[in-house]
Amino acid sequence: MDELLAIMARLRDPVSGCPWDLEQSFATIAPYTLEEAYEVADAIERGDLAGLREELGDLLLQVVFHAQLAREQGAFDFAAVVRGISAKLIRRHPHVFGEERLAGAAAQSRRWEEIKTVEMVAAGQSASVLEGVPLALPALSRAVKLGRRAARIGFDWPNPQGARDKVGEELQELDAARTAGAAAAVEHELGDLLLAIANLARHLGVDPEAALRSANGRFVARFRHVEERARATGAVQPDALESFWQEAKAGEGHQP
């Protein structure tokens, strides 16, 4: 860590540092931080442990970069970041680092949120259960997290069927907006439909982001088959393209 911190400081040296690194700020680095987090997730999804090692290094560099920028402004440094997260982990795990005992992971999650709420109130922040769900999260992931937070105080359907019924209700409202020809209403209702689908995914125990990534992957593979068959046969009529699509699905060994 000392070597990495020293390298980062050298890159940001006003006299001998890297021109690109010297131009950066928290705002310009933030998109790279998100990108590196996604690349970590991608390596995990592909089961690429060598790639994961590299991507974790890239993500760690982002933390070091932000800490260096803060140190230059006299706000905090990397050591303060480490002390802060260490103290938080100890404080929010009294069943591990203290005498408290909890029965299972669900109880621990509730206790974590209780402690977090107490900390927020003490800091003068809102005690809303929705507080702290990042705006920068992918919209589907944020929808699931918001729904999960609301469920902690009982604002939820009792079973997956209730969430499924809500999807049907939102589809009807979307159709009504389309019939009325109101563009703003269509966008509004489509957003409500996506939110309902995210909540249905939560009730089914499915990560909608992962499900959509998988569906995107299937679409790419199937569409490439369609392209190859169209080039080979010269058939580009809609019925032929649909037939090629069904061939691709059948070749997967199952039809989701």
C-alpha positions as CSV (number, residue, x, y, z in Angstrom):
1,M,0.0,0.0,0.0
2,D,2.8,2.4,0.8
3,E,4.3,1.9,-2.7
4,L,0.9,2.5,-4.4
5,L,0.3,5.6,-2.3
6,A,3.7,6.9,-3.2
7,I,3.1,6.3,-6.9
8,M,-0.2,8.1,-6.8
9,A,1.5,11.1,-5.0
10,R,4.2,11.1,-7.6
11,L,1.6,11.1,-10.4
12,R,0.0,14.2,-8.8
13,D,3.2,16.0,-8.2
14,P,2.7,19.6,-9.5
15,V,6.2,19.8,-11.0
16,S,7.1,16.3,-12.2
17,G,3.7,14.5,-12.2
18,C,1.6,13.2,-15.1
19,P,-0.3,16.0,-17.0
20,W,-3.4,13.9,-17.3
21,D,-3.5,12.9,-13.6
22,L,-2.9,16.5,-12.6
23,E,-6.0,17.6,-14.6
24,Q,-8.3,15.3,-12.8
25,S,-10.9,16.0,-10.0
26,F,-13.4,14.1,-7.9
27,A,-16.0,14.7,-10.6
28,T,-13.8,13.6,-13.6
29,I,-12.6,10.5,-11.8
30,A,-16.0,9.3,-10.6
31,P,-17.1,7.8,-13.9
32,Y,-13.9,5.7,-14.0
33,T,-14.6,4.5,-10.4
34,L,-18.0,3.3,-11.5
35,E,-16.5,1.7,-14.6
36,E,-13.9,-0.2,-12.6
37,A,-16.6,-1.5,-10.2
38,Y,-18.6,-2.9,-13.2
39,E,-15.4,-4.5,-14.5
40,V,-14.9,-6.2,-11.2
41,A,-18.5,-7.5,-11.4
42,D,-17.9,-8.6,-15.0
43,A,-14.8,-10.6,-14.0
44,I,-16.7,-12.3,-11.2
45,E,-19.6,-13.2,-13.6
46,R,-17.2,-14.7,-16.1
47,G,-15.4,-16.7,-13.3
48,D,-12.1,-15.0,-14.4
49,L,-10.1,-15.0,-11.2
50,A,-6.9,-13.7,-12.9
51,G,-9.0,-10.9,-14.4
52,L,-10.6,-10.3,-11.0
53,R,-7.2,-9.8,-9.4
54,E,-6.4,-7.1,-12.0
55,E,-9.7,-5.4,-11.8
56,L,-9.6,-5.2,-8.0
57,G,-6.2,-3.5,-8.4
58,D,-7.8,-1.0,-10.8
59,L,-10.7,-0.4,-8.4
60,L,-8.2,0.1,-5.5
61,L,-6.4,2.7,-7.6
62,Q,-9.6,4.7,-7.8
63,V,-9.9,4.7,-4.0
64,V,-6.2,5.8,-3.7
65,F,-6.8,8.5,-6.4
66,H,-9.8,10.0,-4.5
67,A,-7.9,9.9,-1.2
68,Q,-4.9,11.7,-2.8
69,L,-7.2,14.4,-4.1
70,A,-8.7,14.8,-0.6
71,R,-5.3,14.9,1.0
72,E,-4.2,17.7,-1.3
73,Q,-7.3,19.7,-0.1
74,G,-6.6,19.0,3.5
75,A,-9.8,17.0,3.9
76,F,-8.6,13.5,4.7
77,D,-6.1,10.9,3.5
78,F,-6.1,7.2,2.7
79,A,-5.3,6.3,6.3
80,A,-8.4,8.1,7.5
81,V,-10.5,6.2,5.0
82,V,-9.1,2.9,6.4
83,R,-9.7,4.0,10.0
84,G,-13.2,5.0,9.2
85,I,-14.3,1.8,7.5
86,S,-12.5,-0.3,10.2
87,A,-14.4,1.6,13.0
88,K,-17.7,1.2,11.1
89,L,-17.3,-2.5,10.7
90,I,-16.5,-3.0,14.4
91,R,-19.4,-0.7,15.4
92,R,-21.9,-2.4,13.2
93,H,-20.9,-5.9,14.2
94,P,-21.5,-5.9,18.0
95,H,-22.2,-9.7,17.8
96,V,-18.7,-10.3,16.5
97,F,-16.6,-7.6,18.3
98,G,-18.8,-7.3,21.4
99,E,-21.1,-9.4,23.7
100,E,-24.3,-9.1,21.6
101,R,-25.7,-12.3,20.1
102,L,-27.9,-12.5,17.0
103,A,-29.8,-15.4,15.5
104,G,-28.8,-15.6,11.8
105,A,-28.1,-13.3,8.9
106,A,-31.6,-11.8,8.7
107,A,-31.3,-10.6,12.3
108,Q,-27.9,-9.2,11.6
109,S,-29.2,-7.2,8.7
110,R,-31.9,-5.7,10.8
111,R,-29.4,-4.8,13.5
112,W,-27.1,-3.2,11.0
113,E,-29.9,-1.0,9.8
114,E,-30.9,-0.1,13.4
115,I,-27.3,0.9,14.2
116,K,-27.1,2.9,10.9
117,T,-30.3,4.8,11.7
118,V,-28.9,5.7,15.2
119,E,-25.7,7.0,13.6
120,M,-27.6,9.0,11.0
121,V,-29.9,10.6,13.7
122,A,-26.8,11.4,15.8
123,A,-25.2,13.1,12.8
124,G,-28.3,15.2,12.2
125,Q,-29.3,13.3,9.0
126,S,-32.7,12.1,8.0
127,A,-33.8,8.9,9.6
128,S,-35.8,7.8,6.5
129,V,-35.3,4.1,5.7
130,L,-34.6,5.3,2.1
131,E,-31.8,7.6,3.1
132,G,-28.4,6.7,1.6
133,V,-29.6,4.7,-1.4
134,P,-27.2,6.2,-4.0
135,L,-28.6,8.1,-7.0
136,A,-25.7,6.9,-9.1
137,L,-26.8,3.2,-8.8
138,P,-28.2,1.6,-12.0
139,A,-31.9,2.4,-12.0
140,L,-33.0,-1.3,-11.7
141,S,-30.6,-1.9,-8.8
142,R,-31.7,1.3,-7.1
143,A,-35.4,0.3,-7.5
144,V,-34.7,-3.1,-5.8
145,K,-32.8,-1.4,-3.0
146,L,-35.6,1.1,-2.5
147,G,-38.2,-1.6,-2.4
148,R,-36.1,-3.7,0.0
149,R,-35.7,-0.7,2.3
150,A,-39.5,0.1,2.3
151,A,-40.3,-3.5,3.0
152,R,-38.4,-3.2,6.3
153,I,-41.2,-1.2,7.7
154,G,-43.9,-3.4,6.2
155,F,-44.6,-1.4,3.0
156,D,-44.6,-4.3,0.6
157,W,-46.7,-7.1,-0.9
158,P,-47.0,-10.2,1.3
159,N,-46.0,-12.5,-1.5
160,P,-44.8,-12.6,-5.1
161,Q,-48.3,-12.7,-6.5
162,G,-49.0,-9.2,-5.2
163,A,-46.0,-7.9,-7.0
164,R,-47.0,-9.8,-10.2
165,D,-50.5,-8.3,-10.0
166,K,-48.9,-4.8,-9.8
167,V,-47.0,-5.5,-13.0
168,G,-50.4,-6.3,-14.7
169,E,-51.9,-3.1,-13.3
170,E,-49.0,-1.0,-14.6
171,L,-49.3,-2.6,-18.0
172,Q,-52.9,-1.7,-18.2
173,E,-52.1,1.9,-17.2
174,L,-49.3,2.0,-19.9
175,D,-51.8,0.8,-22.5
176,A,-54.3,3.5,-21.5
177,A,-51.6,6.2,-21.8
178,R,-50.6,4.9,-25.3
179,T,-54.2,4.9,-26.4
180,A,-54.5,8.5,-25.2
181,G,-51.4,9.4,-27.1
182,A,-49.9,11.3,-24.2
183,A,-46.1,11.0,-24.6
184,A,-45.3,12.3,-21.1
185,A,-47.9,9.9,-19.6
186,V,-46.4,7.0,-21.6
187,E,-42.9,7.7,-20.1
188,H,-44.4,8.0,-16.6
189,E,-46.3,4.7,-16.8
190,L,-43.4,2.9,-18.4
191,G,-41.2,4.0,-15.5
192,D,-43.9,2.6,-13.1
193,L,-43.9,-0.6,-15.0
194,L,-40.1,-1.0,-14.8
195,L,-40.3,-0.3,-11.0
196,A,-43.0,-2.9,-10.6
197,I,-40.9,-5.4,-12.5
198,A,-37.9,-4.7,-10.3
199,N,-40.0,-5.3,-7.3
200,L,-41.3,-8.6,-8.8
201,A,-37.7,-9.6,-9.3
202,R,-37.0,-8.8,-5.7
203,H,-39.8,-11.0,-4.5
204,L,-38.7,-13.8,-6.8
205,G,-35.1,-13.6,-5.5
206,V,-33.8,-12.5,-8.9
207,D,-31.3,-9.7,-9.4
208,P,-32.9,-7.8,-12.3
209,E,-29.6,-6.3,-13.4
210,A,-28.0,-9.8,-13.7
211,A,-31.1,-11.1,-15.4
212,L,-31.1,-8.3,-18.0
213,R,-27.3,-8.7,-18.6
214,S,-28.0,-12.4,-19.3
215,A,-30.8,-11.5,-21.6
216,N,-28.6,-9.0,-23.4
217,G,-26.0,-11.8,-23.9
218,R,-28.6,-14.1,-25.3
219,F,-29.9,-11.5,-27.6
220,V,-26.4,-10.8,-29.0
221,A,-25.7,-14.5,-29.5
222,R,-29.1,-15.1,-31.2
223,F,-28.9,-12.0,-33.3
224,R,-25.5,-13.0,-34.6
225,H,-26.9,-16.3,-35.7
226,V,-29.7,-14.5,-37.5
227,E,-27.1,-12.3,-39.3
228,E,-25.0,-15.3,-40.3
229,R,-28.0,-17.2,-41.6
230,A,-29.3,-14.1,-43.5
231,R,-26.0,-13.7,-45.2
232,A,-25.7,-17.3,-46.1
233,T,-29.3,-17.6,-47.5
234,G,-29.9,-14.1,-48.7
235,A,-33.3,-14.3,-46.9
236,V,-34.1,-11.0,-45.1
237,Q,-37.9,-11.2,-44.9
238,P,-39.4,-10.9,-41.3
239,D,-40.7,-14.5,-41.3
240,A,-37.2,-15.8,-42.3
241,L,-35.5,-13.7,-39.7
242,E,-37.9,-15.0,-37.0
243,S,-37.2,-18.5,-38.2
244,F,-33.5,-18.0,-37.8
245,W,-34.1,-16.5,-34.3
246,Q,-36.0,-19.6,-33.3
247,E,-33.2,-21.8,-34.6
248,A,-30.8,-19.9,-32.3
249,K,-33.1,-20.4,-29.3
250,A,-33.4,-24.1,-30.1
251,G,-29.7,-24.4,-30.3
252,E,-29.3,-23.2,-26.8
253,G,-30.7,-26.4,-25.5
254,H,-33.6,-24.8,-23.7
255,Q,-36.1,-22.0,-24.3
256,P,-36.4,-19.6,-21.3
